[in-house]
């Protein structure tokens, strides 16, 4: 036999059976082809890829084209990922519960079996095969439908959906079996006939796509249900979605999914279908070239809406629900404390350590923390004997599953009740009520924002020797020379510290903050005041001008002031929000100057004192001139020209904040109370305690702060990441109040479902304003105290701008720059349409729009 024939024969004998399949390529896998490790299918638009990957390698920044690296820490999975995004992100995993752990991964392949199923097959020694995963489209089903399984093919669609088709019929699709992520065009709901429900299940960790702790699905009558999987009876978040309530849900979803304005409307539509066969939600993008976005059930138990930021080369979370990341039960694991400010953080309790630091590194905290020292507790004659002690942990939300001890009427008895059981791990005594916890402590949360947080003290049981010092048996007499030297050094350090304090006070500067600002080329700085100087300037805070969220404002006069006086805002730092308000104001308004923004002169941050010194605006806030009655019973009405100049000045100030600062500043609480007017009734926007700064490369920010009811944009009520358009909405509501001289019935907003009477909705002033604008009867909206002395043209212009600003969809609202141009008469606009939700409520009330 020729040598060449012998060589070919040997190669055929040594080649594994699966090599007889042709290699898959493109976006399609047909019968007779195989997809092996190192190869991938790519959708025609290039956006998605299907192949084998190893999470540990992917987490180590291994490129998507080389997922054949081996790691002893994790197995291999078949999945779909974003093909063009540098951060490896899977959108679907086939065998998430059965990773492939094999000494030779090259003996694994994806193919179409003889019965038409799409399967993952591992070839073992002796050419035996085992199926790791299958689509489970049974042979009798395909035969009963007359399908020829030899024509089956797997196709990776441009949407990221893997479809198994035969003779142009869909046999199976990955969209029906999502993992932790929902892509556009995928249905999320339930089949009413079969009972099948789409379910998102979080993954275990950043490097383990296996089944995690949380799930969400759409259930009959209950709507969206978010729960912890090992305790299915505990539902910690739900959103009703029945046909009756879909009117409220759809506008919320649409406002959430109309993303960053730079995308010019990324989401095409959000659909809700509820018929006799199925109920589901589905959202679609405008085109395939749109930036990547998806809905994710995160490891922490939050539902997140993520958008790819090309500028930052990272995923940006623009919406999260629940908005407090500590709300999901046990998100940090047992014996931990969860904090949500400024970002979620998990820490072990006192004298506990992480059970698995490696798992924590990849966000898997299900193991939580374990004790550094075991408790000392023994049982004798049905009673427990223990030397353990209790450590107080203050200002926390109590854990789940407490047990009330009615017989314990004092704190001492409550402590003894816990010590009498070896399984008791903590107790609390609050309002003469004793509660104890047995076993693991779950969901302990810092109680920021909880009323009477100081009373929320959890007494944690610990081993006594964690706190008692170990006394040495052989005590030595102290060395006289060492004691003398230590005393001299200590005295020297004390004197040096005192000299530093004296020098620091001499120059009147606080080391906490150092802030300067530029104003059209002229440099200046805000002053760091001493507390004693402000006590003297305000005459020991004797003349109160008003109150703010976490403090009061006092009138003062500086000895070297060139102005008529100052307003000193004294914040209560006993509330953590007071400290945050202080920092927010200094970091926002302290960096800028504008004629329509109140000027920050300086601040004080000595010890626990947090004070802000502003220029004193003599005429107070706008609300006192719009709504309050004078002593003789008449309203001190502002004339029309003054009102119009106030609207224009506020618009210019907000436009400066949004578009002219180095960073976009969102005020977050625009209302008449936060608009001051000076002696010439020049408006100045004030109170930046809720302000948020946003980088220019990404125009949204998540914040747990909320503005004032009646001025809140609809998207903000659902915890969505906000953009400057929330200020635009609030400004529109203020415009309506300036026109009418009356409140907008702030407690009867269309987003408040507690209102029962439809007539109350009809009386909601913004609905009246839009109806009057469309009917050409703006004159009847103007404050009657003006006695008809106003410009009808300007009133119509202000009304149009107001209705434009309060549109449901934030992308239908103008920018503040556009508002300024319209109010200045440089741009004309038509009468905006009735916002969708207001129109729906008006229709529901039986009033034609």
Secondary structure as UniProt FT lines:
FT   HELIX           3..14
FT   HELIX           17..20
FT   STRAND          22..23
FT   TURN            26..27
FT   STRAND          28..30
FT   TURN            31..32
FT   STRAND          33..36
FT   TURN            37..38
FT   STRAND          40..42
FT   TURN            44..45
FT   STRAND          48..53
FT   HELIX           55..59
FT   TURN            60..61
FT   HELIX           64..66
FT   TURN            67..68
FT   TURN            72..73
FT   STRAND          76..82
FT   STRAND          90..93
FT   TURN            96..97
FT   HELIX           105..107
FT   STRAND          108..112
FT   TURN            114..115
FT   STRAND          118..123
FT   HELIX           125..127
FT   STRAND          129..134
FT   HELIX           139..144
FT   TURN            145..146
FT   HELIX           149..151
FT   STRAND          153..156
FT   TURN            158..159
FT   STRAND          162..166
FT   TURN            167..168
FT   STRAND          169..173
FT   HELIX           174..177
FT   STRAND          181..182
FT   TURN            184..185
FT   STRAND          188..191
FT   TURN            192..194
FT   STRAND          199..205
FT   TURN            206..207
FT   STRAND          208..219
FT   TURN            220..222
FT   STRAND          223..228
FT   HELIX           229..231
FT   TURN            232..233
FT   STRAND          235..239
FT   TURN            243..245
FT   HELIX           246..257
FT   HELIX           261..263
FT   STRAND          267..274
FT   STRAND          278..285
FT   TURN            288..289
FT   STRAND          293..297
FT   TURN            299..300
FT   STRAND          303..309
FT   TURN            310..313
FT   STRAND          314..321
FT   TURN            325..326
FT   TURN            329..332
FT   TURN            334..335
FT   STRAND          336..339
FT   STRAND          345..348
FT   TURN            350..351
FT   STRAND          352..354
FT   HELIX           357..361
FT   TURN            362..363
FT   TURN            366..367
FT   STRAND          369..371
FT   STRAND          377..380
FT   TURN            381..382
FT   STRAND          383..386
FT   STRAND          389..394
FT   STRAND          396..397
FT   STRAND          403..404
FT   TURN            406..407
FT   HELIX           411..419
FT   TURN            422..423
FT   STRAND          424..430
FT   TURN            431..432
FT   STRAND          433..438
FT   STRAND          444..446
FT   TURN            448..449
FT   TURN            451..452
FT   HELIX           453..455
FT   STRAND          457..462
FT   HELIX           464..466
FT   HELIX           480..506
FT   TURN            507..508
FT   STRAND          516..519
FT   TURN            520..521
FT   STRAND          522..525
FT   STRAND          527..528
FT   HELIX           531..537
FT   TURN            538..542
FT   STRAND          544..548
FT   TURN            549..550
FT   STRAND          551..556
FT   TURN            559..560
FT   STRAND          566..571
FT   TURN            573..574
FT   HELIX           576..588
FT   HELIX           589..591
FT   TURN            595..596
FT   STRAND          600..604
FT   TURN            607..608
FT   STRAND          610..615
FT   TURN            618..619
FT   HELIX           623..626
FT   TURN            631..632
FT   HELIX           640..659
FT   STRAND          664..666
FT   HELIX           672..674
FT   STRAND          675..677
FT   TURN            679..680
FT   STRAND          683..685
FT   TURN            689..690
FT   STRAND          692..694
FT   TURN            696..697
FT   TURN            709..710
FT   TURN            714..715
FT   HELIX           716..718
FT   HELIX           725..740
FT   HELIX           746..748
FT   TURN            750..751
FT   TURN            753..754
FT   HELIX           758..762
FT   HELIX           765..774
FT   TURN            775..776
FT   HELIX           778..781
FT   HELIX           784..786
FT   TURN            787..788
FT   HELIX           792..805
FT   HELIX           810..812
FT   HELIX           816..823
FT   TURN            824..825
FT   HELIX           836..844
FT   TURN            845..846
//
